[in-house]
Amino acid sequence: MTTRIARLDSRALIRVAGSDAKPFLHTLLTQDVETLAPGELRFGALLSPPGRLLFDLFLWGEANDVLVDVAAGRRDALLQRLSMYKLRARVTVEAEEGAVFASWPGVAAGFTADPRVPGLGGRGHGRKLEPDATEADWQAHRLTVGVPDPSADAPADRTYPIEADFDLLNGIDFSKGCFVGQETTSRMKRRGSIKTRMLPIAFDGPPPPFGAEVLNGDLRAGEVLSGMNGGAMALLRLDRLEGALTVDGRPVSVRRPDWTGL
């Protein structure tokens, strides 16, 4: 199967540089940054102190710096937040020029495998490439694999990262020690108190509006998130996945990707 490449204009880059770059990010993010090797790509997040998702991030390792891939519409907010945390750390935090690209179903030459699940393909940045697909094509592929897009599906400071499947997508290192929001995140995982998760749903026709209620009979089972014709992500109650689900009177079915273990 031919590998396709799309430019992701919904993403932007930040460079964190300086002798404290990796330790600085390590104390803040859900991912282990101190062991991030040059050329390695990891997935993680910056949470609010109460443990809700603020920014989903990809972290590119360089010799001394870390290049951060963040939602383009949230880059300025992340720059401001990191500058607030910087204090006396020997780091600089600046916007970086260059584009972000995705390849699928394979990992294109010069790209790095997406660290979430193998089926997503690869990710690259800063290259002057001629894409042969659109970002909408990539988003359709992502939805087929069943992986949420936190920047579209999780309004800032409303969703816990485990609800957005970060623990299943290599987005949280539970052995690294402290990070912002760590106490709540670890407690949810340790106690198994995970009641809702983002899962893909299928239906006929155009997607319901964001926030539309998913019903299991007369009981609320969740809400629709972002989507396209025939499918969407939804935040669903795990105890109400069985049965006849509907949205606005239309039947919907839940897909359970293998990587979820559900």
Secondary structure, DSSP 8 states (H G I E B T S, - for coil): ---EEEE-TTEEEEEEESTTHHHHHHTTSSS--TT--TT-EEEEEEE-TTS-EEEEEEEEE-SS-EEEEEEGGGHHHHHHHHHHHHTT-S-EEEEE---EEEEESS--TT-EE-SS-GGG-EEEES-----SB-HHHHHHHHHHHT---HHHHS-TTTS-TTTTTTTTTT---TTS---TTHHHHHHHHHHT---EEEEEEE-SSS---TT-EEEETTEEEEEEEEEETTEEEEEEEGGG-SS-EEETTEEEEE---GGGT-
